[in-house]
């Protein structure tokens, strides 16, 4: 196969790239993305995806290939020094804040992201605003509201959908569909957590950004849905009856979405684990909605929830980027000044879950397809609530480090021992989760035989005890430390806006009335942790964490998931019985009215918005779009007959490299094996070292290496372009180590 080498870089600043300090997987963050917490999936009618809890991606953006020439490869040229950033980033003055009705609460320069952050409080309502100013053109706005549900009717989730269906200034059925047609947004979304709802947007175009901000503010505070019963029916739930002679059915966007979520074993496990760990507070119910409970929600309850929680007094508002911080306050004042203070901050506060005095075991069934040996389809997951209160930043970082050591790579001991035990074939549970008020730890296996359920629990406990007693391999500790520090300093969030990654990190503490600045500053706790490990040894640091937070912690819930091929049928029968009783209780007039209402709702959905409503949505003109493309420098050279492309950009001293192999000559029958081959290159070691040693070496010397196939169609050609790409990254002073490892993996595998 022919080869080509691409050396590329991505302009970065030193902001925080993860929802906590670092990500265990390059794809973990958009899977938003997700570990054991459920995702509230994509709403197919709208080009907005909604993740229930986690939404961040650290995957690298695609390469840009241009043309030029150069003679020699220079690492120095790749890793150019950081442009000087003055700490005196423009911030709103006190008199400007006073003019717009705000008090300046605090102001700090955040070295990690080269930003000046100012915390304001709106005098009239108490709304809190974090205004982060820097040179990042990818501007971010977000408004976050605490929305703790008291039941599983799914009010927060249904409201999150519904407020996006038109507002006072933008009275369309779906203004965001129209926004997508005339916007240069880099992010346009909304998502629901178990205790809060977020509405973030981002754009590199100033006019577009402020358009999006205005649409979102109007949608949150003045939505049409609180006056429109049909929007509640459409997005939440309603009885559907096309003809009085037919059966009544449930319909609704969220209802249908959650029926899908509740049919997936991993989602059932995640929901069961969370609710079992938090039986006494808001996390003990489902903010996304339980399909059996959603139909109990009334329109009055829906409206009251919005009135209570969608209020400036209950809001945390975030601005980030290179726009004018004074303009931010002016825009906000126009909305916030319309409200008076409310009691929402007290009513929305999340209560702490008290710790159990002894462990709990729960058996839950999940719908399974007929066929196969169902006795080997069990799932077992051990879950701990780690503390009865939020943790300080240093402890949180240490636990994240421990999580990476135990589970972060295929060579990590807890992960490796579980998978090699033969007791199951895949990990379940997400390790350490710290996105809610109190942190959790979950680990287990899926596809476990019925007779091995107890063995899985024993293996997890015994492995944790062994790790506490014997500690971790010094090479593994060094590799994890390098991986974590590299991730923090690189801050490569890919196509995901850095400002949004920072916002979600800050909100994780801010929403619980803690310091919003602290989560943005990782250098001090990281240096403290490194110093402790150097002075005391890793065992002295991590053994107490395993013992105190996990082994000796009685707040443990063991979940056994049993396959039930009849569960789906049983659930449908229960739903059918409820609906049949509803129909039996109706008169002929009631049924005729329901059929008429069903027809009216469908007619509304199918009727286009009037032209005057469409004109209300702001859009960009050609004059608002930059006419010059973004310039990416490139030089093309040749080393030993191999074409080399070099992009000399600021990358915060990180070298990015790609070795690209042409697969066009590969036999067609071998193509299905390419993904397995890519995985094998990373997980089977080399001729001279096993995969544990290889993974540790990669972790110690680089920021990571990945191997994957890439195919795409070529305009005007019948045959596609197909390549195998080996991608790696390292600090510039480790360039030789990186290329040695790339050579080792491709030539000595």
C-alpha positions as CSV (number, residue, x, y, z in Angstrom):
1,X,0.0,0.0,0.0
2,X,1.2,3.5,-0.8
3,X,1.9,5.8,2.1
4,X,1.7,9.5,2.8
5,X,2.5,11.4,5.9
6,X,0.4,14.4,7.0
7,X,1.7,16.6,9.8
8,X,-1.1,18.8,10.9
9,X,-2.0,21.0,13.8
10,X,-5.0,22.7,15.2
11,X,-4.9,26.1,16.8
12,X,-5.6,25.7,20.4
13,X,-5.6,27.5,23.7
14,X,-5.2,25.9,27.1
15,X,-8.8,25.6,28.0
16,X,-10.5,22.7,29.7
17,X,-11.6,20.1,27.2
18,X,-13.7,17.7,29.3
19,X,-16.8,17.6,31.3
20,X,-14.5,16.9,34.2
21,X,-10.7,17.1,34.1
22,X,-10.0,14.6,31.4
23,X,-11.7,12.0,29.2
24,X,-11.0,8.3,29.4
25,X,-11.7,7.9,25.7
26,X,-11.3,10.0,22.7
27,X,-14.9,9.3,21.8
28,X,-16.3,9.4,25.4
29,X,-17.5,12.9,25.0
30,X,-20.2,12.5,22.6
31,X,-21.3,9.7,23.2
32,X,-22.1,13.2,25.5
33,X,-21.0,10.4,24.6
34,X,-22.3,8.7,27.2
35,X,-21.6,6.2,29.8
36,X,-24.2,4.5,31.9
37,X,-26.5,7.5,31.9
38,X,-29.2,7.4,29.4
39,X,-29.3,9.6,26.3
40,X,-32.5,11.2,25.3
41,X,-31.6,10.5,21.7
42,X,-32.1,12.5,18.5
43,X,-35.4,14.2,17.8
44,X,-35.8,13.2,14.2
45,X,-38.1,16.1,13.4
46,X,-35.4,18.6,14.4
47,X,-31.8,18.9,13.5
48,X,-31.0,19.3,17.2
49,X,-29.7,16.3,19.1
50,X,-30.5,16.0,22.8
51,X,-28.3,14.1,25.2
52,X,-29.7,13.4,28.6
53,X,-26.5,13.9,30.5
54,X,-23.2,13.9,28.8
55,X,-22.4,15.8,25.6
56,X,-18.8,16.5,24.8
57,X,-16.4,15.2,22.2
58,X,-12.7,15.2,22.1
59,X,-12.3,13.6,18.7
60,X,-9.9,15.4,16.5
61,X,-11.4,17.4,13.6
62,X,-10.7,16.3,10.0
63,X,-7.5,17.1,8.4
64,X,-7.1,19.9,5.9
65,X,-5.0,19.2,2.9
66,X,-3.7,22.1,0.8
67,X,-0.7,22.5,-1.5
68,X,2.8,24.0,-1.2
69,X,6.5,22.8,-1.1
70,X,9.2,22.3,1.5
71,X,12.6,20.6,1.6
72,X,13.1,19.3,5.1
73,X,10.9,18.2,8.0
74,X,11.2,20.5,11.0
75,X,9.6,19.7,14.3
76,X,10.2,23.3,15.4
77,X,8.2,24.6,12.5
78,X,5.3,22.4,13.5
79,X,5.2,23.4,17.2
80,X,5.4,27.1,17.0
81,X,5.2,29.0,20.2
82,X,2.0,30.4,21.6
83,X,1.0,33.9,20.6
84,X,1.3,36.2,23.5
85,X,-2.0,36.8,25.2
86,X,-2.4,39.8,27.4
87,X,-4.0,39.2,30.8
88,X,-5.8,42.5,30.4
89,X,-8.6,41.0,28.3
90,X,-11.4,43.5,28.0
91,X,-14.0,43.1,30.8
92,X,-17.1,45.2,31.5
93,X,-16.4,48.0,33.9
94,X,-18.4,48.4,37.1
95,X,-20.1,51.5,35.8
96,X,-21.3,49.7,32.7
97,X,-22.6,46.8,34.8
98,X,-24.4,49.3,37.1
99,X,-25.9,50.9,34.0
100,X,-27.5,47.6,32.9
101,X,-28.6,46.6,36.4
102,X,-25.8,44.2,37.4
103,X,-23.4,43.9,40.3
104,X,-19.9,42.6,39.6
105,X,-19.5,39.8,42.1
106,X,-16.0,38.6,41.2
107,X,-13.4,38.8,38.5
108,X,-10.5,36.5,37.8
109,X,-7.9,35.8,35.0
110,X,-8.0,32.1,34.2
111,X,-4.5,31.2,33.1
112,X,-5.5,27.8,31.9
113,X,-7.7,29.2,29.2
114,X,-6.2,32.7,28.8
115,X,-9.5,34.3,29.7
116,X,-10.8,37.0,31.9
117,X,-13.9,35.7,33.7
118,X,-16.3,38.0,35.4
119,X,-19.2,36.9,37.5
120,X,-22.2,39.2,37.6
121,X,-25.5,39.2,39.5
122,X,-28.6,40.9,38.2
123,X,-29.8,43.2,40.9
124,X,-33.6,42.8,40.2
125,X,-33.8,39.0,39.8
126,X,-30.6,37.6,41.2
127,X,-29.8,35.9,37.8
128,X,-26.1,35.0,37.7
129,X,-24.0,35.6,34.6
130,X,-20.5,34.4,33.9
131,X,-18.9,36.5,31.2
132,X,-15.7,35.0,29.8
133,X,-13.6,37.1,27.4
134,X,-10.7,36.0,25.3
135,X,-9.6,35.8,21.7
136,X,-11.6,32.7,20.7
137,X,-13.8,33.6,17.7
138,X,-16.1,30.6,18.4
139,X,-18.5,32.5,20.7
140,X,-20.7,30.5,23.1
141,X,-23.9,31.4,24.9
142,X,-25.8,29.2,27.3
143,X,-28.6,29.5,29.8
144,X,-28.9,26.7,32.4
145,X,-31.9,26.3,34.7
146,X,-32.2,24.0,37.7
147,X,-35.2,21.8,36.9
148,X,-35.5,19.0,39.5
149,X,-38.5,16.8,38.8
150,X,-40.6,15.3,41.6
151,X,-41.9,12.4,39.5
152,X,-41.2,10.5,36.3
153,X,-43.7,12.3,34.1
154,X,-40.8,13.8,32.2
155,X,-41.7,17.5,32.6
156,X,-38.1,18.8,32.2
157,X,-37.7,16.8,29.0
158,X,-41.0,17.7,27.5
159,X,-40.4,21.4,28.4
160,X,-37.0,21.3,26.8
161,X,-38.7,20.2,23.6
162,X,-41.7,22.5,23.8
163,X,-40.0,25.8,24.4
164,X,-38.3,25.3,21.1
165,X,-41.6,25.3,19.3
166,X,-42.1,29.1,19.0
167,X,-42.0,32.1,21.2
168,X,-43.4,35.6,21.7
169,X,-41.0,37.2,19.1
170,X,-40.6,34.2,16.9
171,X,-44.1,32.6,16.6
172,X,-43.2,29.8,14.3
173,X,-44.0,26.1,15.0
174,X,-40.3,25.4,14.9
175,X,-38.1,28.5,14.6
176,X,-34.9,26.4,15.0
177,X,-35.6,24.6,11.7
178,X,-35.6,28.0,10.0
179,X,-32.5,29.1,11.9
180,X,-30.6,26.1,10.5
181,X,-31.3,27.4,7.0
182,X,-29.8,30.8,7.5
183,X,-27.2,30.4,10.3
184,X,-23.5,29.7,10.5
185,X,-23.9,28.2,14.0
186,X,-21.2,25.8,15.3
187,X,-23.6,24.5,17.9
188,X,-27.3,24.7,18.3
189,X,-28.9,22.4,20.8
190,X,-30.7,21.8,24.1
191,X,-30.4,18.9,26.5
192,X,-31.8,17.7,29.8
193,X,-29.9,16.4,32.8
194,X,-31.5,14.7,35.8
195,X,-31.5,18.1,37.7
196,X,-31.0,20.8,35.1
197,X,-31.8,21.9,31.5
198,X,-29.2,23.5,29.2
199,X,-29.8,25.7,26.1
200,X,-26.4,26.4,24.5
201,X,-25.5,28.0,21.1
202,X,-22.3,28.9,19.4
203,X,-21.2,30.7,16.3
204,X,-18.1,32.3,14.9
205,X,-20.1,35.0,13.2
206,X,-21.0,38.0,15.4
207,X,-24.4,38.8,13.9
208,X,-25.4,35.2,13.8
209,X,-24.3,34.7,17.4
210,X,-26.5,37.5,18.7
211,X,-29.4,36.3,16.6
212,X,-29.1,32.9,18.2
213,X,-28.8,34.4,21.7
214,X,-32.0,36.4,21.2
215,X,-34.0,33.5,19.8
216,X,-32.9,31.3,22.8
217,X,-33.6,33.9,25.4
218,X,-37.1,34.5,24.0
219,X,-37.7,30.8,23.7
220,X,-36.7,30.1,27.4
221,X,-38.6,33.0,29.0
222,X,-41.5,33.6,26.6
223,X,-42.4,30.3,24.9
224,X,-45.8,29.8,23.2
225,X,-46.1,26.3,24.6
226,X,-47.4,27.5,28.0
227,X,-50.4,28.9,26.2
228,X,-50.7,26.2,23.5
229,X,-52.2,22.9,24.6
230,X,-51.5,21.4,21.2
231,X,-47.7,21.9,21.6
232,X,-47.9,20.1,24.9
233,X,-49.8,17.2,23.2
234,X,-47.4,17.1,20.3
235,X,-44.2,17.2,22.3
236,X,-45.4,15.4,25.4
237,X,-48.3,13.0,25.0
238,X,-51.9,12.7,23.9
239,X,-54.5,10.2,23.1
240,X,-54.8,9.6,19.4
241,X,-58.0,8.3,17.7
242,X,-58.4,8.7,14.0
243,X,-61.9,7.1,14.0
244,X,-64.2,6.2,16.9
245,X,-64.3,2.6,15.7
246,X,-60.5,2.2,16.1
247,X,-58.4,1.7,19.2
248,X,-57.0,4.7,21.1
249,X,-53.2,5.0,21.2
250,X,-50.6,7.1,23.0
251,X,-48.6,9.6,20.8
252,X,-46.1,12.3,21.5
253,X,-42.5,13.0,20.6
254,X,-41.1,12.5,24.1
255,X,-43.4,9.6,24.9
256,X,-42.3,7.8,21.7
257,X,-38.7,8.7,22.4
258,X,-38.7,7.3,25.9
259,X,-40.4,4.1,24.8
260,X,-37.3,3.5,22.7
261,X,-35.0,4.4,25.6
262,X,-36.9,2.1,28.0
263,X,-36.5,-0.8,25.6
264,X,-32.7,-0.7,25.6
265,X,-30.9,-2.9,28.2
266,X,-28.0,-0.4,28.9
267,X,-30.4,2.4,29.4
268,X,-32.6,0.4,31.8
269,X,-29.4,-0.5,33.7
270,X,-28.3,3.1,33.9
271,X,-31.8,4.3,35.1
272,X,-32.1,1.5,37.6
273,X,-28.6,2.2,39.0
274,X,-29.2,5.9,39.4
275,X,-32.6,5.6,41.0
276,X,-31.3,2.9,43.4
277,X,-28.4,5.0,44.5
278,X,-30.6,8.1,45.1
279,X,-33.9,6.8,46.4
280,X,-34.6,9.9,48.5
281,X,-34.0,12.9,46.2
282,X,-34.8,14.0,42.7
283,X,-32.3,11.6,41.1
284,X,-34.7,8.8,42.2
285,X,-37.1,9.7,39.4
286,X,-36.6,10.0,35.7
287,X,-36.4,13.5,34.3
288,X,-36.6,12.1,30.8
289,X,-39.9,10.5,31.6
290,X,-41.2,6.9,32.2
291,X,-43.6,5.9,29.4
292,X,-45.9,4.4,32.0
293,X,-45.9,7.7,34.0
294,X,-45.8,10.3,31.2
295,X,-49.5,10.1,30.5
296,X,-50.2,11.2,34.1
297,X,-48.8,14.7,33.3
298,X,-51.4,17.4,33.0
299,X,-51.1,20.7,31.1
300,X,-51.6,22.6,34.3
301,X,-48.6,20.9,35.9
302,X,-46.6,21.5,32.7
303,X,-47.3,25.3,32.8
304,X,-46.7,25.5,36.5
305,X,-43.2,23.9,36.1
306,X,-42.3,26.5,33.5
307,X,-43.6,29.3,35.7
308,X,-41.6,28.1,38.7
309,X,-38.3,27.1,37.2
310,X,-37.9,29.0,33.9
311,X,-37.3,32.2,35.7
312,X,-34.2,34.5,35.7
313,X,-33.8,34.0,39.5
314,X,-33.2,30.3,38.7
315,X,-30.9,30.9,35.8
316,X,-27.1,30.6,35.3
317,X,-26.1,32.4,32.1
318,X,-22.8,31.9,30.3
319,X,-21.0,34.0,27.6
320,X,-17.7,33.2,26.1
321,X,-15.5,34.4,23.3
322,X,-14.3,37.6,21.6
323,X,-17.5,39.6,21.5
324,X,-18.0,42.8,23.5
325,X,-18.7,42.0,27.2
326,X,-20.7,45.2,27.5
327,X,-23.0,44.2,24.7
328,X,-23.7,40.9,26.5
329,X,-25.0,42.7,29.6
330,X,-27.1,45.1,27.4
331,X,-28.8,42.1,25.7
332,X,-29.5,40.3,28.9
333,X,-30.9,43.4,30.7
334,X,-33.6,43.7,28.0
335,X,-35.0,40.3,29.1
336,X,-34.1,40.1,32.8
337,X,-35.5,43.6,33.6
338,X,-39.0,42.3,32.7
339,X,-39.0,40.0,35.8
340,X,-39.0,40.4,39.6
341,X,-37.1,38.1,42.0
342,X,-38.7,34.7,42.7
343,X,-38.3,31.9,45.3
344,X,-37.2,29.5,42.6
345,X,-33.5,29.2,43.8
346,X,-34.8,27.8,47.1
347,X,-37.4,25.5,45.5
348,X,-35.0,24.1,42.9
349,X,-32.2,23.2,45.3
350,X,-31.2,19.5,45.1
351,X,-31.1,17.7,48.4
352,X,-28.2,15.5,49.4
353,X,-28.8,11.7,49.4
354,X,-27.8,10.2,52.8
355,X,-25.5,7.2,52.7
356,X,-26.9,3.7,53.3
357,X,-25.9,1.7,56.3
358,X,-25.7,-1.5,54.3
359,X,-25.4,-2.7,50.7
360,X,-28.5,-3.3,48.6
361,X,-29.2,-5.8,45.8
362,X,-31.8,-5.3,43.1
363,X,-33.0,-7.6,40.3
364,X,-34.5,-6.0,37.2
365,X,-35.8,-7.5,34.0
366,X,-35.1,-6.2,30.5
367,X,-36.8,-7.1,27.2
368,X,-34.8,-9.7,25.3
369,X,-35.3,-11.2,21.9
370,X,-36.3,-14.8,21.5
371,X,-33.5,-17.2,20.6
372,X,-30.1,-17.9,21.9
373,X,-29.2,-19.0,25.4
374,X,-30.9,-16.4,27.6
375,X,-29.2,-17.8,30.6
376,X,-26.0,-16.2,29.3
377,X,-27.5,-12.8,28.8
378,X,-27.6,-11.5,32.3
379,X,-25.9,-8.2,33.3
380,X,-24.3,-7.4,36.7
381,X,-23.3,-4.0,37.8
382,X,-21.9,-2.8,41.1
383,X,-22.6,0.9,42.0
384,X,-21.4,3.1,44.8
385,X,-22.4,6.5,45.9
386,X,-19.0,7.8,46.9
387,X,-19.9,10.6,49.2
388,X,-22.8,12.3,51.0
389,X,-21.6,15.7,49.7
390,X,-19.7,17.2,46.7
391,X,-15.9,16.6,46.7
392,X,-13.2,19.2,46.6
393,X,-11.3,19.7,43.3
394,X,-8.2,17.8,44.4
395,X,-10.1,14.7,45.5
396,X,-12.1,14.8,42.4
397,X,-9.0,14.9,40.2
398,X,-7.4,12.1,42.2
399,X,-10.5,10.0,41.7
400,X,-10.5,10.8,38.0
401,X,-6.9,9.7,37.9
402,X,-7.8,6.5,39.7
403,X,-10.6,5.9,37.3
404,X,-8.2,6.2,34.3
405,X,-5.7,3.8,36.0
406,X,-8.3,1.2,36.6
407,X,-10.4,1.4,33.4
408,X,-8.9,4.0,31.0
409,X,-7.1,1.7,28.5
410,X,-7.4,-1.9,27.4
411,X,-4.4,-2.6,29.6
412,X,-5.9,-1.1,32.7
413,X,-6.0,-3.8,35.4
414,X,-9.7,-3.7,36.5
415,X,-10.9,-3.6,32.9
416,X,-8.4,-6.2,31.7
417,X,-9.1,-8.7,34.5
418,X,-12.9,-8.4,34.0
419,X,-12.7,-8.9,30.3
420,X,-10.2,-11.7,30.5
421,X,-12.2,-13.6,33.2
422,X,-14.5,-15.1,30.7
423,X,-17.4,-14.2,32.9
424,X,-18.8,-11.7,30.5
425,X,-17.9,-10.1,27.2
426,X,-18.3,-6.4,27.7
427,X,-17.9,-3.8,30.4
428,X,-21.0,-2.0,31.8
429,X,-21.1,0.9,34.2
430,X,-19.2,4.1,33.5
431,X,-16.6,4.1,36.2
432,X,-16.5,7.4,38.1
433,X,-19.3,9.9,37.4
434,X,-19.2,13.3,38.9
435,X,-21.7,15.3,36.9
436,X,-24.4,15.3,39.6
437,X,-24.4,16.7,43.1
438,X,-22.7,13.5,44.5
439,X,-20.2,11.3,42.7
440,X,-20.8,7.7,41.8
441,X,-18.7,4.7,40.7
442,X,-20.2,1.9,38.6
443,X,-18.6,-1.2,37.1
444,X,-19.8,-4.6,35.9
445,X,-20.2,-7.0,33.0
446,X,-22.8,-7.9,30.4
447,X,-23.7,-11.3,28.8
448,X,-23.0,-13.1,32.1
449,X,-24.2,-16.7,32.7
450,X,-26.8,-17.1,35.4
451,X,-24.4,-19.3,37.5
452,X,-21.6,-16.6,37.3
453,X,-23.5,-13.7,38.7
454,X,-22.0,-14.0,42.1
455,X,-18.6,-14.6,40.7
456,X,-18.6,-11.3,38.9
457,X,-19.4,-9.4,42.1
458,X,-16.6,-11.3,43.9
459,X,-14.1,-10.7,41.1
460,X,-14.8,-6.9,41.2
461,X,-14.4,-6.7,45.0
462,X,-11.3,-8.9,45.0
463,X,-9.6,-7.0,42.2
464,X,-10.3,-3.7,44.0
465,X,-8.8,-5.1,47.2
466,X,-5.7,-6.3,45.3
467,X,-5.2,-2.9,43.7
468,X,-5.5,-1.3,47.2
469,X,-3.0,-3.7,48.7
470,X,-0.5,-3.9,45.9
471,X,-0.9,-0.6,44.1
472,X,-0.4,0.1,40.4
473,X,2.6,-0.5,38.1
474,X,4.9,2.5,38.0
475,X,4.8,2.6,34.2
476,X,1.0,2.6,34.3
477,X,1.0,5.5,36.7
478,X,3.4,7.5,34.6
479,X,1.4,6.7,31.5
480,X,-1.9,7.9,33.1
481,X,-0.3,11.0,34.4
482,X,1.1,11.9,31.0
483,X,-2.2,11.1,29.3
484,X,-4.2,13.3,31.8
485,X,-1.8,16.2,31.7
486,X,-1.5,16.0,27.9
487,X,-5.3,16.1,27.5
488,X,-5.6,19.1,29.8
489,X,-2.9,21.1,28.1
490,X,-3.9,20.1,24.6
491,X,-7.6,20.9,25.1
492,X,-8.6,19.5,21.7
493,X,-12.3,19.4,21.7
494,X,-12.5,18.8,18.0
495,X,-15.6,20.3,16.4
496,X,-17.2,20.8,19.9
497,X,-16.8,24.5,20.9
498,X,-14.2,24.9,23.7
499,X,-16.3,27.5,25.3
500,X,-19.2,25.0,25.7
501,X,-16.8,22.4,27.2
502,X,-15.8,25.1,29.7
503,X,-19.4,26.0,30.4
504,X,-20.4,22.5,31.1
505,X,-17.4,22.1,33.4
506,X,-18.2,25.3,35.3
507,X,-21.9,24.6,35.5
508,X,-21.2,21.2,37.1
509,X,-20.3,23.1,40.3
510,X,-22.1,26.5,39.7
511,X,-25.5,24.9,39.5
512,X,-25.1,23.6,43.0
513,X,-24.2,27.1,44.3
514,X,-20.5,26.4,44.3
515,X,-17.6,28.5,42.9
516,X,-18.0,28.6,39.1
517,X,-14.3,29.7,38.6
518,X,-12.7,26.7,40.4
519,X,-13.5,24.0,37.8
520,X,-11.8,26.1,35.1
521,X,-8.4,26.0,37.0
522,X,-6.7,22.6,36.9
523,X,-3.0,23.6,37.2
524,X,-2.8,23.9,41.0
525,X,-4.7,20.6,41.8
526,X,-2.8,18.8,39.1
527,X,0.6,20.0,40.4
528,X,-0.4,19.1,44.0
529,X,-1.4,15.6,42.9
530,X,1.8,15.1,41.0
531,X,3.8,16.3,44.0
532,X,2.0,13.9,46.3
533,X,2.6,10.9,44.1
534,X,6.3,11.8,43.8
535,X,6.7,12.3,47.5
536,X,4.5,9.6,49.0
537,X,4.2,7.1,46.1
538,X,1.1,6.2,44.1
539,X,0.0,3.5,46.5
540,X,-0.2,6.0,49.4
541,X,-2.3,8.2,47.2
542,X,-4.7,5.8,45.6
543,X,-5.1,2.9,48.1
544,X,-7.0,5.2,50.6
545,X,-9.3,6.3,47.8
546,X,-10.2,2.7,46.9
547,X,-10.6,1.7,50.5
548,X,-12.6,4.7,51.8
549,X,-14.8,5.5,48.8
550,X,-15.4,2.0,47.5
551,X,-14.4,-1.0,49.6
552,X,-15.4,0.2,53.0
553,X,-18.4,2.2,51.7
554,X,-21.8,0.5,52.6
555,X,-23.7,2.7,50.0
556,X,-23.4,0.0,47.4
557,X,-26.1,-1.2,45.0
558,X,-25.6,-4.4,43.0
559,X,-27.9,-4.6,40.0
560,X,-28.7,-7.9,38.3
561,X,-30.4,-7.5,34.9
562,X,-32.3,-10.6,33.8
563,X,-33.4,-11.1,30.2
564,X,-37.1,-11.5,29.7
565,X,-38.4,-12.4,26.2
566,X,-42.0,-11.7,27.3
567,X,-41.4,-8.3,29.0
568,X,-42.0,-6.2,25.8
569,X,-45.2,-8.1,25.1
570,X,-46.3,-7.8,28.7
571,X,-45.7,-4.0,28.8
572,X,-47.6,-3.5,25.6
573,X,-50.5,-5.6,27.0
574,X,-50.6,-3.4,30.1
575,X,-50.6,-0.3,28.0
576,X,-53.4,-1.7,25.8
577,X,-55.5,-2.6,28.9
578,X,-55.1,1.0,30.2
579,X,-56.1,2.5,26.9
580,X,-59.1,0.1,26.5
581,X,-60.4,1.2,29.9
582,X,-60.0,4.9,28.8
583,X,-62.0,4.2,25.7
584,X,-64.7,2.2,27.6
585,X,-65.2,5.2,29.9
586,X,-65.9,7.6,27.1
587,X,-69.3,8.3,25.5
588,X,-69.9,8.5,21.8
589,X,-69.7,12.2,22.0
590,X,-66.3,12.0,23.8
591,X,-64.9,9.7,21.1
592,X,-66.1,11.9,18.4
593,X,-64.5,14.9,20.1
594,X,-61.2,13.0,20.5
595,X,-61.2,12.1,16.8
596,X,-61.8,15.7,15.9
597,X,-59.0,16.8,18.2
598,X,-56.6,14.3,16.7
599,X,-57.5,15.6,13.2
600,X,-56.9,19.2,14.3
601,X,-53.5,18.4,15.8
602,X,-52.4,16.7,12.6
603,X,-53.7,19.6,10.5
604,X,-51.7,22.0,12.6
605,X,-48.6,19.9,12.2
606,X,-49.0,19.8,8.4
607,X,-49.9,23.4,7.9
608,X,-46.9,25.6,6.9
609,X,-46.1,28.7,9.0
610,X,-47.5,31.9,7.5
611,X,-45.0,34.2,5.6
612,X,-45.2,36.9,8.3
613,X,-44.1,34.4,10.9
614,X,-41.2,33.1,8.8
615,X,-40.0,36.7,8.3
616,X,-39.6,37.0,12.1
617,X,-36.7,34.6,12.2
618,X,-33.4,36.4,11.8
619,X,-31.0,35.1,9.1
620,X,-27.7,36.1,7.6
621,X,-27.2,37.8,4.2
622,X,-24.2,37.3,1.9
623,X,-22.9,40.6,3.2
624,X,-22.7,39.1,6.7
625,X,-20.5,36.3,5.6
626,X,-16.7,36.7,5.4
627,X,-15.6,36.6,1.8
628,X,-12.0,35.4,2.5
629,X,-11.5,31.7,3.3
630,X,-9.5,30.7,6.4
631,X,-5.9,30.4,5.3
632,X,-4.1,27.2,6.4
633,X,-0.4,27.2,5.6
634,X,1.0,24.1,3.9
635,X,4.3,22.9,2.6
636,X,4.6,19.7,0.5
637,X,7.9,17.7,0.6
638,X,9.3,14.3,0.0
639,X,11.2,12.0,2.4
640,X,12.6,8.8,1.0
641,X,10.0,8.8,-1.7
642,X,7.1,9.4,0.7
643,X,5.0,12.6,0.2
644,X,4.9,14.7,3.4
645,X,2.5,17.6,4.0
646,X,3.3,20.1,6.8
647,X,1.0,22.7,8.3
648,X,2.8,25.3,10.5
649,X,0.2,26.4,13.0
650,X,0.0,27.3,16.7
651,X,-0.8,24.1,18.5
652,X,0.3,24.9,22.0
653,X,3.5,22.9,21.4
654,X,1.6,19.7,20.4
655,X,2.8,17.8,17.3
656,X,0.0,16.0,15.3
657,X,1.0,13.4,12.8
658,X,-0.9,11.1,10.4
659,X,0.5,8.3,8.3
660,X,-1.9,7.4,5.5
661,X,-1.9,4.1,3.6
662,X,-3.7,3.7,0.3
663,X,-6.0,0.7,0.5
664,X,-7.2,0.8,-3.1
665,X,-5.3,-2.3,-4.0
666,X,-6.6,-4.3,-1.1
667,X,-8.7,-7.3,-2.2
668,X,-12.4,-6.7,-1.8
669,X,-13.0,-9.8,0.4
670,X,-10.5,-8.5,2.9
671,X,-12.2,-5.1,3.3
672,X,-14.6,-6.3,6.1
673,X,-11.5,-7.3,8.2
674,X,-10.0,-3.8,8.1
675,X,-11.7,-2.5,11.3
676,X,-10.6,-5.6,13.1
677,X,-7.1,-5.2,11.8
678,X,-7.0,-1.5,13.0
679,X,-8.1,-2.6,16.5
680,X,-5.6,-5.4,16.5
681,X,-2.7,-3.0,15.8
682,X,-3.4,-1.3,19.2
683,X,-4.6,-4.2,21.3
684,X,-2.3,-7.2,20.4
685,X,1.1,-5.7,21.1
686,X,4.1,-6.0,18.8
687,X,6.8,-8.6,18.1
688,X,8.8,-7.4,21.1
689,X,6.2,-6.4,23.7
690,X,2.7,-7.4,24.8
691,X,-0.2,-5.0,24.5
692,X,0.0,-3.9,28.2
693,X,3.6,-2.8,27.7
694,X,2.7,-1.1,24.3
695,X,-0.2,0.8,25.8
696,X,1.9,2.0,28.7
697,X,4.6,3.1,26.4
698,X,2.1,5.0,24.2
699,X,0.7,6.6,27.4
700,X,4.1,7.6,28.7
701,X,5.5,9.0,25.5
702,X,2.6,10.4,23.6
703,X,-0.9,11.9,23.8
704,X,-2.3,8.9,22.1
705,X,-2.2,6.8,18.9
706,X,-5.3,5.7,16.9
707,X,-5.7,3.6,13.8
708,X,-8.9,3.7,11.6
709,X,-10.1,3.3,8.0
710,X,-11.4,6.2,6.0
711,X,-13.4,6.0,2.8
712,X,-15.2,8.6,0.7
713,X,-16.6,9.1,-2.7
714,X,-14.6,11.1,-5.2
715,X,-16.4,13.6,-7.5
716,X,-16.4,12.5,-11.1
717,X,-14.9,9.1,-10.3
718,X,-16.6,5.7,-10.0
719,X,-14.3,4.3,-7.4
720,X,-14.1,5.7,-3.9
721,X,-11.0,6.9,-2.0
722,X,-10.1,4.4,0.7
723,X,-7.2,4.8,3.2
724,X,-6.0,3.4,6.5
725,X,-4.9,6.2,8.8
726,X,-2.5,5.9,11.7
727,X,-2.8,9.1,13.8
728,X,-0.7,10.1,16.7
729,X,0.1,13.2,18.8
730,X,2.8,14.2,21.3
731,X,4.5,17.2,22.7
732,X,7.1,18.6,20.3
733,X,10.0,17.4,22.4
734,X,8.7,13.8,22.1
735,X,8.5,13.9,18.3
736,X,11.1,11.2,18.0
737,X,9.3,8.9,20.4
738,X,6.1,9.4,18.5
739,X,7.6,8.4,15.2
740,X,9.4,5.5,16.7
741,X,6.1,4.2,18.1
742,X,4.3,4.8,14.8
743,X,7.0,2.8,13.1
744,X,6.8,0.1,15.7
745,X,3.1,-0.3,15.3
746,X,3.0,-0.3,11.5
747,X,6.2,-2.3,10.8
748,X,6.8,-4.6,13.8
749,X,3.2,-5.6,14.7
